[in-house]
Amino acid sequence: MPPSELDALRAAMDVLNRRLVDVLHERARLCRRIGALKKVHGQAAADPTREREMLAALLAASPADGFVPAELEPILRAVFTASRAVVARTVAGS
């Protein structure tokens, strides 16, 4: 592969990585809003049923040319775990 093509692909990866981080921060902001509503309504921070449903739907929608579900699942579980912590901190008031 010519260096110019590799450089272009790496530059595209850098842009995508920044977008990924931006989306994760956007998710955290939504988690704070969800946590605030759950606090007002006295709901539990965690919703395991909702998490299972989201995970199953996302894994089922995996494109053939992307990550296979077994590779994607731990990534999504890590995002859900971190998101749950954001909600829990918000519900707890910290």
ABEGO torsion letter per residue (X at the ends): XBAAAAAAAAAAAAAAAAAAAAAAAAAAAAAAAAAAAAAAAGBBABBAAAAAAAAAAAAAABBAABBBAAAAAAAAAAAAAAAAAAAAAAAAGX
